[in-house]
Amino acid sequence: MIGGDERGVKLRMAKSKKNNNKPKLNLTVREEQRNKLEQMASLENRSVSNLIEVMADERWDRLAEQQGVAYAKTVAETMKLKLDMDNPADREKLRWAVLDLVAGRNRI
């Protein structure tokens, strides 16, 4: 009988512990900023470290989007397209123009 003996008593098997330790980053901030972070974390029911992680993720997403728009502007200029890459409809036109170019069609 797996997990028990002949009398039906279940025996616990030792669980292996996963190493959930994250690499640590020690930050030095002025007390004023530390207080702000602690207040924000308290308002959002988060720890300060979790708040910093969330803020970093949000900032990274914004930066990635900005870089994507900048790249799209470069591609549009290279293709001599007069498009506003800050406009989602124009970004869609660029996507179609690139797809047409890759597919060998000439709609430009």
ZABALUM-814021 format. One record per residue: residue number from 1; x, y, z of N, C-alpha, C, O in turn; residue in one letter. Coordinates in Angstrom, 2 decimals, decimal comma. Example, Ala and Ser with C-alpha at 12.3 -4.5 7.8 and 13.67 -1.06 7.14 Angstrom:
2
+-----+---------+---------+---------+---------+---------+---------+---------+---------+---------+---------+---------+---------+-----+
:   n :     n_u :     n_v :     n_w :    ca_u :    ca_v :    ca_w :     c_u :     c_v :     c_w :     o_u :     o_v :     o_w : res :
+-----+---------+---------+---------+---------+---------+---------+---------+---------+---------+---------+---------+---------+-----+
:   1 :   13,19 :   -5,69 :    7,80 :   12,30 :   -4,50 :    7,80 :   13,20 :   -3,30 :    7,80 :   14,24 :   -3,32 :    8,46 :   A :
:   2 :   12,85 :   -2,25 :    7,08 :   13,67 :   -1,06 :    7,14 :   12,90 :    0,03 :    7,87 :   13,41 :    1,14 :    8,04 :   S :
+-----+---------+---------+---------+---------+---------+---------+---------+---------+---------+---------+---------+---------+-----+
END
This chain:
108
+-----+---------+---------+---------+---------+---------+---------+---------+---------+---------+---------+---------+---------+-----+
:   n :     n_u :     n_v :     n_w :    ca_u :    ca_v :    ca_w :     c_u :     c_v :     c_w :     o_u :     o_v :     o_w : res :
+-----+---------+---------+---------+---------+---------+---------+---------+---------+---------+---------+---------+---------+-----+
:   1 :    0,85 :   -1,17 :    0,00 :    0,00 :    0,00 :    0,00 :    0,90 :    1,24 :    0,00 :    1,72 :    1,41 :    0,90 :   M :
:   2 :    0,74 :    2,09 :   -0,99 :    1,56 :    3,30 :   -1,10 :    0,94 :    4,38 :   -0,24 :   -0,27 :    4,60 :   -0,27 :   I :
:   3 :    1,79 :    5,04 :    0,55 :    1,31 :    6,13 :    1,39 :    0,72 :    5,65 :    2,70 :    0,17 :    6,47 :    3,44 :   G :
:   4 :    0,78 :    4,40 :    3,03 :    0,23 :    3,91 :    4,29 :    0,80 :    2,54 :    4,61 :    1,45 :    1,92 :    3,77 :   G :
:   5 :    0,55 :    2,07 :    5,81 :    1,01 :    0,72 :    6,15 :   -0,19 :   -0,22 :    6,13 :   -1,27 :    0,16 :    5,69 :   D :
:   6 :   -0,01 :   -1,46 :    6,61 :   -1,05 :   -2,46 :    6,53 :   -2,30 :   -2,08 :    7,32 :   -3,38 :   -2,55 :    6,97 :   E :
:   7 :   -2,21 :   -1,28 :    8,34 :   -3,35 :   -0,93 :    9,18 :   -4,13 :    0,26 :    8,62 :   -5,09 :    0,71 :    9,24 :   R :
:   8 :   -3,74 :    0,79 :    7,46 :   -4,46 :    1,89 :    6,85 :   -4,06 :    3,25 :    7,37 :   -4,70 :    4,25 :    7,03 :   G :
:   9 :   -3,03 :    3,33 :    8,17 :   -2,57 :    4,61 :    8,69 :   -1,68 :    5,24 :    7,62 :   -0,70 :    4,64 :    7,16 :   V :
:  10 :   -2,03 :    6,45 :    7,24 :   -1,25 :    7,12 :    6,20 :    0,01 :    7,72 :    6,79 :    0,00 :    8,32 :    7,86 :   K :
:  11 :    1,08 :    7,54 :    6,08 :    2,36 :    8,10 :    6,48 :    2,66 :    9,29 :    5,57 :    2,45 :    9,24 :    4,36 :   L :
:  12 :    3,13 :   10,32 :    6,16 :    3,47 :   11,51 :    5,38 :    4,86 :   11,36 :    4,80 :    5,80 :   10,93 :    5,46 :   R :
:  13 :    4,96 :   11,74 :    3,55 :    6,27 :   11,74 :    2,91 :    6,83 :   13,15 :    3,04 :    6,09 :   14,13 :    3,00 :   M :
:  14 :    8,11 :   13,24 :    3,19 :    8,76 :   14,55 :    3,33 :    8,66 :   15,30 :    2,01 :    8,99 :   14,78 :    0,95 :   A :
:  15 :    8,20 :   16,54 :    2,09 :    8,10 :   17,37 :    0,90 :    9,42 :   18,11 :    0,70 :   10,04 :   18,59 :    1,65 :   K :
:  16 :    9,81 :   18,18 :   -0,54 :   11,03 :   18,95 :   -0,81 :   10,66 :   20,43 :   -0,81 :    9,62 :   20,83 :   -1,33 :   S :
:  17 :   11,52 :   21,22 :   -0,22 :   11,27 :   22,65 :   -0,15 :   11,81 :   23,31 :   -1,42 :   12,93 :   23,05 :   -1,85 :   K :
:  18 :   10,97 :   24,15 :   -2,01 :   11,41 :   24,90 :   -3,18 :   12,15 :   26,14 :   -2,71 :   11,81 :   26,73 :   -1,68 :   K :
:  19 :   13,14 :   26,51 :   -3,45 :   13,90 :   27,71 :   -3,11 :   13,22 :   28,90 :   -3,76 :   13,39 :   29,16 :   -4,95 :   N :
:  20 :   12,44 :   29,62 :   -2,97 :   11,71 :   30,79 :   -3,48 :   12,46 :   32,09 :   -3,21 :   11,89 :   33,17 :   -3,36 :   N :
:  21 :   13,70 :   32,00 :   -2,84 :   14,47 :   33,20 :   -2,56 :   14,76 :   33,95 :   -3,85 :   15,29 :   33,38 :   -4,80 :   N :
:  22 :   14,41 :   35,21 :   -3,88 :   14,69 :   36,05 :   -5,03 :   16,01 :   36,76 :   -4,78 :   16,38 :   37,02 :   -3,63 :   K :
:  23 :   16,72 :   37,07 :   -5,85 :   17,93 :   37,87 :   -5,65 :   17,55 :   39,20 :   -5,01 :   16,55 :   39,81 :   -5,39 :   P :
:  24 :   18,32 :   39,64 :   -4,07 :   17,99 :   40,86 :   -3,35 :   18,64 :   42,06 :   -3,99 :   19,73 :   41,98 :   -4,56 :   K :
:  25 :   17,96 :   43,17 :   -3,89 :   18,46 :   44,45 :   -4,38 :   18,34 :   45,42 :   -3,22 :   17,23 :   45,74 :   -2,78 :   L :
:  26 :   19,44 :   45,88 :   -2,75 :   19,41 :   46,85 :   -1,66 :   19,37 :   48,25 :   -2,24 :   20,22 :   48,62 :   -3,05 :   N :
:  27 :   18,37 :   49,02 :   -1,83 :   18,22 :   50,38 :   -2,32 :   18,41 :   51,36 :   -1,18 :   18,03 :   51,10 :   -0,04 :   L :
:  28 :   19,01 :   52,46 :   -1,51 :   19,13 :   53,54 :   -0,54 :   18,30 :   54,69 :   -1,06 :   18,56 :   55,23 :   -2,14 :   T :
:  29 :   17,30 :   55,07 :   -0,29 :   16,44 :   56,19 :   -0,67 :   16,36 :   57,17 :    0,48 :   16,54 :   56,81 :    1,65 :   V :
:  30 :   16,09 :   58,40 :    0,14 :   15,92 :   59,39 :    1,19 :   14,70 :   59,03 :    2,02 :   13,79 :   58,36 :    1,55 :   R :
:  31 :   14,70 :   59,48 :    3,24 :   13,61 :   59,14 :    4,15 :   12,26 :   59,60 :    3,62 :   11,26 :   58,91 :    3,79 :   E :
:  32 :   12,24 :   60,76 :    2,98 :   10,99 :   61,28 :    2,42 :   10,41 :   60,30 :    1,39 :    9,21 :   60,03 :    1,41 :   E :
:  33 :   11,27 :   59,78 :    0,49 :   10,82 :   58,82 :   -0,50 :   10,40 :   57,50 :    0,15 :    9,42 :   56,88 :   -0,26 :   Q :
:  34 :   11,14 :   57,09 :    1,16 :   10,79 :   55,86 :    1,87 :    9,41 :   55,98 :    2,49 :    8,60 :   55,05 :    2,44 :   R :
:  35 :    9,13 :   57,14 :    3,09 :    7,82 :   57,36 :    3,70 :    6,72 :   57,32 :    2,64 :    5,66 :   56,74 :    2,87 :   N :
:  36 :    6,97 :   57,94 :    1,49 :    5,98 :   57,92 :    0,41 :    5,72 :   56,48 :   -0,05 :    4,57 :   56,09 :   -0,25 :   K :
:  37 :    6,79 :   55,72 :   -0,23 :    6,64 :   54,33 :   -0,65 :    5,84 :   53,52 :    0,37 :    4,97 :   52,73 :    0,01 :   L :
:  38 :    6,14 :   53,73 :    1,63 :    5,42 :   53,01 :    2,68 :    3,95 :   53,39 :    2,70 :    3,09 :   52,53 :    2,89 :   E :
:  39 :    3,64 :   54,67 :    2,51 :    2,25 :   55,11 :    2,47 :    1,51 :   54,54 :    1,27 :    0,38 :   54,08 :    1,39 :   Q :
:  40 :    2,17 :   54,56 :    0,11 :    1,54 :   54,00 :   -1,08 :    1,30 :   52,51 :   -0,92 :    0,24 :   52,00 :   -1,28 :   M :
:  41 :    2,28 :   51,81 :   -0,37 :    2,15 :   50,38 :   -0,17 :    1,00 :   50,08 :    0,79 :    0,23 :   49,14 :    0,59 :   A :
:  42 :    0,89 :   50,90 :    1,83 :   -0,18 :   50,71 :    2,80 :   -1,55 :   50,93 :    2,15 :   -2,48 :   50,17 :    2,40 :   S :
:  43 :   -1,68 :   51,96 :    1,32 :   -2,94 :   52,24 :    0,65 :   -3,36 :   51,11 :   -0,29 :   -4,54 :   50,85 :   -0,47 :   L :
:  44 :   -2,37 :   50,46 :   -0,89 :   -2,66 :   49,39 :   -1,85 :   -2,58 :   48,01 :   -1,22 :   -2,66 :   47,00 :   -1,92 :   E :
:  45 :   -2,43 :   47,96 :    0,10 :   -2,31 :   46,68 :    0,82 :   -1,21 :   45,80 :    0,21 :   -1,42 :   44,62 :   -0,06 :   N :
:  46 :   -0,06 :   46,38 :    0,01 :    1,11 :   45,67 :   -0,53 :    2,29 :   45,90 :    0,40 :    2,29 :   46,78 :    1,26 :   R :
:  47 :    3,30 :   45,08 :    0,19 :    4,56 :   45,36 :    0,86 :    5,30 :   46,37 :   -0,01 :    4,99 :   46,53 :   -1,19 :   S :
:  48 :    6,27 :   47,03 :    0,58 :    7,03 :   48,02 :   -0,18 :    7,76 :   47,34 :   -1,34 :    7,80 :   47,87 :   -2,44 :   V :
:  49 :    8,32 :   46,17 :   -1,10 :    9,05 :   45,48 :   -2,16 :    8,10 :   45,08 :   -3,29 :    8,47 :   45,17 :   -4,47 :   S :
:  50 :    6,89 :   44,65 :   -2,96 :    5,92 :   44,29 :   -3,99 :    5,49 :   45,54 :   -4,76 :    5,33 :   45,49 :   -5,98 :   N :
:  51 :    5,30 :   46,64 :   -4,06 :    4,93 :   47,90 :   -4,71 :    6,01 :   48,30 :   -5,71 :    5,69 :   48,72 :   -6,83 :   L :
:  52 :    7,27 :   48,19 :   -5,33 :    8,37 :   48,55 :   -6,22 :    8,37 :   47,63 :   -7,45 :    8,59 :   48,10 :   -8,56 :   I :
:  53 :    8,11 :   46,34 :   -7,25 :    8,04 :   45,40 :   -8,38 :    6,93 :   45,81 :   -9,35 :    7,14 :   45,83 :  -10,56 :   E :
:  54 :    5,75 :   46,12 :   -8,81 :    4,61 :   46,50 :   -9,65 :    4,92 :   47,80 :  -10,40 :    4,63 :   47,91 :  -11,59 :   V :
:  55 :    5,50 :   48,77 :   -9,70 :    5,84 :   50,04 :  -10,34 :    6,87 :   49,82 :  -11,45 :    6,77 :   50,43 :  -12,52 :   M :
:  56 :    7,84 :   48,97 :  -11,21 :    8,86 :   48,69 :  -12,22 :    8,24 :   48,01 :  -13,44 :    8,58 :   48,34 :  -14,57 :   A :
:  57 :    7,32 :   47,05 :  -13,22 :    6,65 :   46,38 :  -14,32 :    5,84 :   47,36 :  -15,16 :    5,87 :   47,31 :  -16,38 :   D :
:  58 :    5,10 :   48,26 :  -14,49 :    4,30 :   49,25 :  -15,21 :    5,19 :   50,18 :  -16,01 :    4,90 :   50,50 :  -17,16 :   E :
:  59 :    6,28 :   50,61 :  -15,41 :    7,21 :   51,50 :  -16,10 :    7,83 :   50,80 :  -17,31 :    7,99 :   51,40 :  -18,37 :   R :
:  60 :    8,18 :   49,52 :  -17,14 :    8,77 :   48,75 :  -18,23 :    7,78 :   48,63 :  -19,39 :    8,17 :   48,78 :  -20,55 :   W :
:  61 :    6,50 :   48,37 :  -19,09 :    5,48 :   48,25 :  -20,14 :    5,35 :   49,56 :  -20,92 :    5,26 :   49,55 :  -22,15 :   D :
:  62 :    5,34 :   50,69 :  -20,19 :    5,25 :   51,99 :  -20,86 :    6,46 :   52,24 :  -21,75 :    6,33 :   52,72 :  -22,87 :   R :
:  63 :    7,65 :   51,91 :  -21,22 :    8,87 :   52,10 :  -21,99 :    8,88 :   51,23 :  -23,24 :    9,26 :   51,69 :  -24,32 :   L :
:  64 :    8,44 :   49,99 :  -23,10 :    8,39 :   49,08 :  -24,25 :    7,43 :   49,62 :  -25,32 :    7,73 :   49,54 :  -26,51 :   A :
:  65 :    6,29 :   50,17 :  -24,89 :    5,34 :   50,73 :  -25,84 :    5,94 :   51,95 :  -26,54 :    5,81 :   52,11 :  -27,75 :   E :
:  66 :    6,61 :   52,82 :  -25,77 :    7,25 :   53,99 :  -26,37 :    8,30 :   53,59 :  -27,38 :    8,40 :   54,18 :  -28,46 :   Q :
:  67 :    9,10 :   52,58 :  -27,04 :   10,14 :   52,12 :  -27,96 :    9,52 :   51,51 :  -29,21 :   10,04 :   51,67 :  -30,31 :   Q :
:  68 :    8,39 :   50,81 :  -29,04 :    7,69 :   50,23 :  -30,18 :    7,18 :   51,32 :  -31,12 :    7,28 :   51,18 :  -32,34 :   G :
:  69 :    6,64 :   52,40 :  -30,56 :    6,16 :   53,51 :  -31,37 :    7,34 :   54,17 :  -32,07 :    7,24 :   54,51 :  -33,25 :   V :
:  70 :    8,44 :   54,35 :  -31,38 :    9,63 :   54,95 :  -31,99 :   10,13 :   54,09 :  -33,15 :   10,53 :   54,61 :  -34,19 :   A :
:  71 :   10,12 :   52,77 :  -32,96 :   10,55 :   51,85 :  -34,01 :    9,60 :   51,94 :  -35,20 :   10,04 :   51,95 :  -36,35 :   Y :
:  72 :    8,30 :   52,01 :  -34,92 :    7,31 :   52,12 :  -35,99 :    7,51 :   53,41 :  -36,78 :    7,37 :   53,42 :  -38,01 :   A :
:  73 :    7,84 :   54,50 :  -36,09 :    8,11 :   55,76 :  -36,79 :    9,29 :   55,61 :  -37,73 :    9,25 :   56,10 :  -38,87 :   K :
:  74 :   10,33 :   54,94 :  -37,28 :   11,51 :   54,72 :  -38,11 :   11,17 :   53,89 :  -39,33 :   11,60 :   54,21 :  -40,44 :   T :
:  75 :   10,39 :   52,84 :  -39,15 :   10,00 :   51,98 :  -40,27 :    9,15 :   52,77 :  -41,26 :    9,37 :   52,68 :  -42,46 :   V :
:  76 :    8,19 :   53,55 :  -40,75 :    7,32 :   54,34 :  -41,63 :    8,13 :   55,35 :  -42,43 :    7,90 :   55,53 :  -43,63 :   A :
:  77 :    9,08 :   56,00 :  -41,78 :    9,93 :   56,97 :  -42,49 :   10,75 :   56,28 :  -43,56 :   10,91 :   56,81 :  -44,66 :   E :
:  78 :   11,28 :   55,11 :  -43,25 :   12,09 :   54,36 :  -44,20 :   11,26 :   53,96 :  -45,42 :   11,75 :   53,96 :  -46,55 :   T :
:  79 :    9,99 :   53,63 :  -45,17 :    9,08 :   53,25 :  -46,26 :    8,47 :   54,47 :  -46,95 :    7,64 :   54,33 :  -47,85 :   M :
:  80 :    8,87 :   55,67 :  -46,51 :    8,37 :   56,93 :  -47,04 :    6,85 :   57,04 :  -46,92 :    6,17 :   57,50 :  -47,83 :   K :
:  81 :    6,34 :   56,60 :  -45,77 :    4,90 :   56,70 :  -45,49 :    4,66 :   57,92 :  -44,63 :    5,41 :   58,18 :  -43,69 :   L :
:  82 :    3,63 :   58,65 :  -44,94 :    3,26 :   59,83 :  -44,14 :    2,20 :   59,39 :  -43,13 :    1,00 :   59,57 :  -43,36 :   K :
:  83 :    2,64 :   58,83 :  -42,04 :    1,72 :   58,32 :  -41,02 :    2,09 :   58,89 :  -39,66 :    3,25 :   59,20 :  -39,40 :   L :
:  84 :    1,10 :   59,02 :  -38,81 :    1,31 :   59,47 :  -37,43 :    1,32 :   58,23 :  -36,54 :    0,27 :   57,64 :  -36,28 :   D :
:  85 :    2,49 :   57,84 :  -36,08 :    2,60 :   56,59 :  -35,31 :    2,01 :   56,70 :  -33,91 :    1,89 :   55,70 :  -33,20 :   M :
:  86 :    1,63 :   57,91 :  -33,51 :    0,93 :   58,05 :  -32,23 :   -0,55 :   57,73 :  -32,39 :   -1,27 :   57,59 :  -31,40 :   D :
:  87 :   -1,00 :   57,60 :  -33,63 :   -2,39 :   57,28 :  -33,94 :   -2,52 :   55,77 :  -34,19 :   -1,89 :   55,25 :  -35,10 :   N :
:  88 :   -3,33 :   55,06 :  -33,39 :   -3,46 :   53,60 :  -33,57 :   -3,92 :   53,20 :  -34,97 :   -3,50 :   52,16 :  -35,47 :   P :
:  89 :   -4,78 :   54,01 :  -35,62 :   -5,24 :   53,68 :  -36,97 :   -4,07 :   53,72 :  -37,96 :   -3,98 :   52,88 :  -38,86 :   A :
:  90 :   -3,20 :   54,70 :  -37,80 :   -2,03 :   54,79 :  -38,68 :   -1,04 :   53,65 :  -38,42 :   -0,40 :   53,17 :  -39,34 :   D :
:  91 :   -0,92 :   53,24 :  -37,16 :   -0,05 :   52,08 :  -36,87 :   -0,60 :   50,83 :  -37,56 :    0,16 :   49,99 :  -38,02 :   R :
:  92 :   -1,92 :   50,72 :  -37,61 :   -2,55 :   49,59 :  -38,32 :   -2,23 :   49,66 :  -39,81 :   -1,95 :   48,63 :  -40,43 :   E :
:  93 :   -2,27 :   50,86 :  -40,39 :   -1,90 :   51,02 :  -41,80 :   -0,46 :   50,59 :  -42,03 :   -0,14 :   49,96 :  -43,04 :   K :
:  94 :    0,42 :   50,93 :  -41,09 :    1,82 :   50,52 :  -41,21 :    1,95 :   49,01 :  -41,17 :    2,69 :   48,42 :  -41,96 :   L :
:  95 :    1,21 :   48,37 :  -40,25 :    1,27 :   46,90 :  -40,17 :    0,86 :   46,28 :  -41,50 :    1,51 :   45,35 :  -41,98 :   R :
:  96 :   -0,22 :   46,80 :  -42,10 :   -0,66 :   46,26 :  -43,38 :    0,36 :   46,53 :  -44,47 :    0,60 :   45,67 :  -45,31 :   W :
:  97 :    0,96 :   47,70 :  -44,47 :    1,97 :   48,02 :  -45,47 :    3,16 :   47,07 :  -45,37 :    3,69 :   46,62 :  -46,38 :   A :
:  98 :    3,58 :   46,78 :  -44,13 :    4,70 :   45,85 :  -43,93 :    4,31 :   44,45 :  -44,37 :    5,09 :   43,77 :  -45,02 :   V :
:  99 :    3,09 :   44,02 :  -44,02 :    2,62 :   42,70 :  -44,46 :    2,57 :   42,61 :  -45,98 :    2,96 :   41,60 :  -46,56 :   L :
: 100 :    2,08 :   43,66 :  -46,62 :    2,04 :   43,67 :  -48,08 :    3,44 :   43,60 :  -48,66 :    3,67 :   42,88 :  -49,63 :   D :
: 101 :    4,37 :   44,33 :  -48,06 :    5,74 :   44,33 :  -48,54 :    6,36 :   42,94 :  -48,41 :    7,03 :   42,45 :  -49,32 :   L :
: 102 :    6,12 :   42,31 :  -47,27 :    6,67 :   40,97 :  -47,02 :    6,03 :   39,96 :  -47,96 :    6,70 :   39,04 :  -48,44 :   V :
: 103 :    4,74 :   40,14 :  -48,23 :    4,03 :   39,20 :  -49,11 :    4,31 :   39,46 :  -50,58 :    3,90 :   38,67 :  -51,44 :   A :
: 104 :    5,00 :   40,56 :  -50,89 :    5,36 :   40,85 :  -52,26 :    4,31 :   41,67 :  -53,00 :    4,42 :   41,87 :  -54,21 :   G :
: 105 :    3,29 :   42,15 :  -52,29 :    2,27 :   42,98 :  -52,92 :    2,73 :   44,43 :  -52,82 :    3,47 :   44,79 :  -51,90 :   R :
: 106 :    2,29 :   45,26 :  -53,73 :    2,68 :   46,66 :  -53,71 :    1,42 :   47,51 :  -53,63 :    0,83 :   47,86 :  -54,65 :   N :
: 107 :    1,02 :   47,86 :  -52,39 :   -0,16 :   48,71 :  -52,17 :    0,24 :   50,10 :  -51,74 :   -0,63 :   50,94 :  -51,52 :   R :
: 108 :    1,50 :   50,38 :  -51,61 :    1,95 :   51,66 :  -51,07 :    1,78 :   52,76 :  -52,08 :    2,11 :   53,91 :  -51,80 :   I :
+-----+---------+---------+---------+---------+---------+---------+---------+---------+---------+---------+---------+---------+-----+
END
